Amino acid sequence: MIRTSPLDGELLPEEQELARLLCQQAELEEQVTSAEVALETTKAEIAHFQHRYYKAVGRLYAQLDELNGQIATAEMELAPNDAAVKANAQAAERKAKQSAQEAGLIESQSSPPPEITSGLKQAYRQAVKLMHPDLATTDHERKRRTELMAQVNLAYERGDQSAIERISREYGEDPEAIVGEDVASRIVKAIRRIAQLRRRLGELQLASQSQETTDIFQLKCAVELDEARGSDPLGSLAEQLMREISERQMRLKTTRHK
């Protein structure tokens, strides 16, 4: 509780400092929370787009790479002493193998990642504000919060809003979450939390920048922009790939019969 001076009704100097620090801390907590939500949402949206992209064109790319590998191998068999042809065949085989592995990972998912609803996002936001590890002041509490946030993150990835709300509710009812201290101790705690929050905010900003520079994120943005304009970029690309697959199938047949 922040008290006032019995003489003039104003806050005591140490209480003024505490109020200033708590205001600064609250602003940083809001920034960190927003950054956490944004990062996890970006990851989830990328995962959802990857699944949609594979279903639309990724499997066709894998098929095309496989055909290119088979063609390159057939051409190598026709010219076994040609180093350039051999190198091309090896490169094509590696690419086909990589595409097959990536396709296998996507195919292993029984269903696409869940959509991120506003309710889910709000539940996650509240959980971060309530139990973020950087709000802990002891190693024990930090460890406990880290474990809980790991559960929250998994629930967010699954789109399980009720699980996030349950974890938040149980944490709020935990006696260990209730702490009462004098003004001096609270000032020290606020200073430490501010330092922790600034560090975490920097980490989140770097992580977000890293996500946003990936090829898949850039592709996602480009596709969504075209779709917003009324185009069907994935559908058009799928048609083009199917034409290329037909051409490669004919080429493979011709090469094998030389």
Backbone torsions as a table, in degrees:
resi	resn	phi	psi	omega
1	MET	NA	133.7	178.3
2	ILE	-93.6	121.5	-177.2
3	ARG	-99.2	167.2	175.8
4	THR	-113.5	160.0	178.0
5	SER	-66.5	134.9	-179.8
6	PRO	-68.8	-11.7	-176.2
7	LEU	-87.0	-47.0	-174.3
8	ASP	-125.1	2.7	178.0
9	GLY	76.5	1.8	179.2
10	GLU	-89.1	161.1	176.9
11	LEU	-65.7	143.3	173.2
12	LEU	-66.8	154.1	-177.8
13	PRO	-52.6	-44.6	-178.8
14	GLU	-67.8	-30.7	178.5
15	GLU	-76.2	-31.9	173.0
16	GLN	-63.6	-41.7	178.0
17	GLU	-64.9	-40.9	178.0
18	LEU	-62.9	-42.9	179.4
19	ALA	-62.1	-40.6	178.9
20	ARG	-63.9	-45.1	-179.2
21	LEU	-65.7	-40.0	179.9
22	LEU	-65.9	-35.1	176.7
23	CYS	-65.8	-44.3	178.1
24	GLN	-63.5	-41.1	179.0
25	GLN	-63.0	-43.2	-179.1
26	ALA	-62.4	-40.2	178.4
27	GLU	-63.3	-43.0	179.4
28	LEU	-67.3	-38.8	178.5
29	GLU	-60.6	-40.5	178.7
30	GLU	-65.2	-42.0	179.0
31	GLN	-64.5	-43.2	179.5
32	VAL	-65.0	-44.1	179.2
33	THR	-59.1	-46.6	179.1
34	SER	-61.9	-40.3	-180.0
35	ALA	-67.6	-39.2	178.1
36	GLU	-62.6	-48.0	-179.4
37	VAL	-62.5	-43.5	-179.1
38	ALA	-62.2	-42.9	-178.8
39	LEU	-65.2	-49.2	-178.9
40	GLU	-65.4	-34.8	178.0
41	THR	-67.5	-41.4	177.5
42	THR	-60.1	-44.6	178.8
43	LYS	-60.2	-44.3	-178.6
44	ALA	-66.7	-40.8	179.4
45	GLU	-66.7	-36.9	176.6
46	ILE	-63.7	-44.0	179.6
47	ALA	-61.7	-41.4	179.3
48	HIS	-65.2	-42.3	179.9
49	PHE	-65.9	-40.1	178.8
50	GLN	-57.4	-42.6	-180.0
51	HIS	-65.3	-45.0	179.6
52	ARG	-65.1	-40.1	-179.7
53	TYR	-64.0	-43.2	-179.8
54	TYR	-63.0	-45.5	-178.9
55	LYS	-61.5	-33.4	-177.3
56	ALA	-82.6	-50.9	-173.3
57	VAL	-135.4	-20.2	-176.3
58	GLY	-60.1	-41.7	179.0
59	ARG	-65.6	-31.3	178.0
60	LEU	-71.5	-38.3	175.2
61	TYR	-61.2	-42.0	179.4
62	ALA	-61.9	-41.7	178.6
63	GLN	-65.6	-40.2	179.1
64	LEU	-65.5	-42.3	178.8
65	ASP	-64.2	-36.8	177.8
66	GLU	-64.3	-43.5	178.5
67	LEU	-64.7	-40.7	178.1
68	ASN	-62.0	-38.6	177.4
69	GLY	-65.0	-41.1	179.6
70	GLN	-66.9	-38.7	178.3
71	ILE	-64.8	-45.1	-179.1
72	ALA	-62.5	-38.4	178.7
73	THR	-66.3	-42.2	179.1
74	ALA	-63.9	-38.6	178.4
75	GLU	-68.2	-34.9	178.0
76	MET	-66.0	-36.6	178.7
77	GLU	-66.3	-27.4	177.5
78	LEU	-79.7	-24.0	-179.5
79	ALA	-136.5	68.4	-174.3
80	PRO	-63.3	-20.2	-177.9
81	ASN	-97.9	1.3	-179.4
82	ASP	-88.7	111.6	-176.4
83	ALA	-63.6	-38.8	-178.7
84	ALA	-65.8	-41.6	178.9
85	VAL	-65.2	-40.6	179.5
86	LYS	-64.2	-43.9	179.2
87	ALA	-63.1	-39.5	178.9
88	ASN	-64.7	-39.7	179.5
89	ALA	-65.5	-42.1	179.7
90	GLN	-64.4	-41.3	178.7
91	ALA	-65.2	-41.1	-179.9
92	ALA	-65.7	-38.1	178.5
93	GLU	-66.1	-40.2	178.8
94	ARG	-64.2	-42.7	179.6
95	LYS	-65.1	-40.3	179.1
96	ALA	-64.4	-39.1	179.6
97	LYS	-66.4	-42.5	178.8
98	GLN	-63.4	-43.8	179.4
99	SER	-62.6	-38.7	179.3
100	ALA	-65.5	-39.3	178.6
101	GLN	-65.5	-43.4	179.0
102	GLU	-64.7	-39.2	178.6
103	ALA	-64.5	-37.7	179.1
104	GLY	-63.7	-37.9	178.8
105	LEU	-64.8	-41.7	179.8
106	ILE	-70.0	-41.9	-178.8
107	GLU	-63.1	-28.1	-178.0
108	SER	-70.2	-16.6	177.4
109	GLN	-78.2	120.3	-177.0
110	SER	-69.5	-26.9	-180.0
111	SER	-150.7	158.1	-179.9
112	PRO	-67.1	154.7	176.3
113	PRO	-57.5	151.1	-177.4
114	PRO	-69.6	155.6	174.1
115	GLU	-72.5	147.6	178.3
116	ILE	-90.5	104.1	-179.3
117	THR	-84.0	163.5	178.4
118	SER	-63.7	-36.8	178.2
119	GLY	-64.7	-42.4	178.7
120	LEU	-63.9	-43.2	-179.6
121	LYS	-63.7	-40.1	-179.7
122	GLN	-67.7	-40.0	178.2
123	ALA	-63.6	-40.9	178.5
124	TYR	-65.7	-41.2	-180.0
125	ARG	-59.9	-44.7	179.5
126	GLN	-64.9	-37.8	179.1
127	ALA	-64.4	-42.3	179.1
128	VAL	-62.7	-44.2	-179.3
129	LYS	-64.7	-32.1	-175.7
130	LEU	-80.1	-43.0	-168.5
131	MET	-131.2	24.8	179.6
132	HIS	-61.0	134.6	-178.4
133	PRO	-55.9	-30.3	-178.7
134	ASP	-73.0	-3.9	174.9
135	LEU	-93.3	-3.1	179.8
136	ALA	-79.4	150.5	179.2
137	THR	-117.3	-2.2	176.2
138	THR	-130.1	155.7	179.0
139	ASP	-61.8	-39.2	-179.9
140	HIS	-62.2	-46.3	-178.9
141	GLU	-67.5	-37.3	178.0
142	ARG	-61.9	-43.7	179.7
143	LYS	-62.1	-43.5	-179.4
144	ARG	-63.9	-45.0	-179.9
145	ARG	-65.9	-38.2	179.3
146	THR	-60.9	-43.2	179.6
147	GLU	-65.3	-40.6	179.3
148	LEU	-67.0	-40.8	179.6
149	MET	-67.7	-29.9	175.5
150	ALA	-63.3	-40.4	177.0
151	GLN	-65.7	-40.3	179.3
152	VAL	-63.9	-43.0	179.8
153	ASN	-62.7	-40.7	177.8
154	LEU	-64.3	-40.9	178.4
155	ALA	-64.8	-36.6	179.3
156	TYR	-65.7	-42.1	178.5
157	GLU	-63.2	-33.0	179.1
158	ARG	-81.9	-11.9	-176.3
159	GLY	76.9	25.3	-175.7
160	ASP	-94.1	85.3	-177.7
161	GLN	-65.3	-39.2	-177.9
162	SER	-63.6	-34.8	179.3
163	ALA	-67.5	-40.3	178.2
164	ILE	-63.6	-44.0	-179.8
165	GLU	-64.8	-36.5	178.8
166	ARG	-66.0	-45.8	179.9
167	ILE	-61.5	-42.6	179.1
168	SER	-63.8	-42.2	-179.1
169	ARG	-64.6	-44.3	-179.8
170	GLU	-66.6	-35.6	178.4
171	TYR	-67.2	-42.3	-179.2
172	GLY	-64.5	-25.7	179.2
173	GLU	-88.1	-6.2	-177.9
174	ASP	-73.8	125.4	179.2
175	PRO	-57.7	-28.8	-178.8
176	GLU	-67.6	-16.7	-179.3
177	ALA	-81.6	-9.6	-178.7
178	ILE	-99.2	119.1	-176.8
179	VAL	-132.2	131.7	177.0
180	GLY	-125.3	129.3	-176.4
181	GLU	-142.4	165.7	177.6
182	ASP	-77.3	171.3	-174.9
183	VAL	-59.9	-45.8	-178.0
184	ALA	-59.8	-44.2	179.7
185	SER	-66.1	-36.6	-179.8
186	ARG	-69.0	-32.6	176.5
187	ILE	-64.6	-45.8	178.7
188	VAL	-61.9	-43.5	179.8
189	LYS	-62.1	-42.5	-179.6
190	ALA	-63.3	-41.7	178.6
191	ILE	-61.4	-43.2	180.0
192	ARG	-66.5	-41.7	-179.3
193	ARG	-65.6	-40.2	178.6
194	ILE	-59.6	-42.9	178.3
195	ALA	-63.4	-42.5	179.2
196	GLN	-63.9	-43.7	-178.1
197	LEU	-65.8	-39.5	177.2
198	ARG	-63.0	-41.4	178.2
199	ARG	-63.3	-46.2	-178.8
200	ARG	-64.7	-39.1	178.8
201	LEU	-61.2	-41.0	177.1
202	GLY	-63.2	-40.9	178.5
203	GLU	-63.4	-42.6	-178.8
204	LEU	-66.5	-39.2	178.9
205	GLN	-63.5	-41.2	177.4
206	LEU	-66.2	-40.9	-179.8
207	ALA	-64.6	-40.2	178.9
208	SER	-65.9	-41.8	177.8
209	GLN	-61.3	-38.7	179.1
210	SER	-64.6	-43.4	177.9
211	GLN	-62.6	-41.0	-174.2
212	GLU	-76.1	-11.4	177.3
213	THR	-98.1	-1.0	179.3
214	THR	-72.1	153.0	179.1
215	ASP	-61.1	-40.1	-176.0
216	ILE	-67.9	-35.1	178.1
217	PHE	-68.1	-42.7	178.9
218	GLN	-63.0	-40.2	177.7
219	LEU	-64.8	-43.5	178.0
220	LYS	-56.4	-46.9	-179.4
221	CYS	-63.0	-42.4	-179.2
222	ALA	-64.9	-43.6	179.9
223	VAL	-63.8	-46.0	-178.2
224	GLU	-65.4	-34.4	177.8
225	LEU	-65.8	-44.3	178.4
226	ASP	-64.0	-40.1	179.8
227	GLU	-65.6	-36.3	178.3
228	ALA	-64.7	-25.2	178.9
229	ARG	-88.0	1.4	177.3
230	GLY	97.2	4.0	-179.6
231	SER	-89.1	169.6	176.6
232	ASP	-127.8	72.9	-173.8
233	PRO	-61.3	-38.4	-179.3
234	LEU	-71.0	-37.8	177.6
235	GLY	-64.8	-42.3	179.2
236	SER	-65.2	-40.5	179.9
237	LEU	-66.6	-37.3	179.1
238	ALA	-62.6	-42.0	178.8
239	GLU	-62.9	-42.4	178.8
240	GLN	-62.9	-43.1	-179.4
241	LEU	-65.5	-36.7	179.1
242	MET	-66.6	-35.0	175.6
243	ARG	-66.0	-41.1	179.4
244	GLU	-66.6	-37.1	178.4
245	ILE	-63.1	-43.5	178.1
246	SER	-61.2	-41.7	179.2
247	GLU	-64.5	-42.1	-179.6
248	ARG	-67.2	-36.0	178.5
249	GLN	-63.1	-41.5	177.1
250	MET	-66.3	-41.5	179.9
251	ARG	-64.1	-40.7	179.7
252	LEU	-63.9	-43.9	179.2
253	LYS	-60.7	-43.3	179.8
254	THR	-65.2	-44.4	-179.1
255	THR	-62.2	-42.6	-178.2
256	ARG	-68.0	-20.7	-178.0
257	HIS	-100.7	10.8	177.2
258	LYS	-76.0	NA	NA
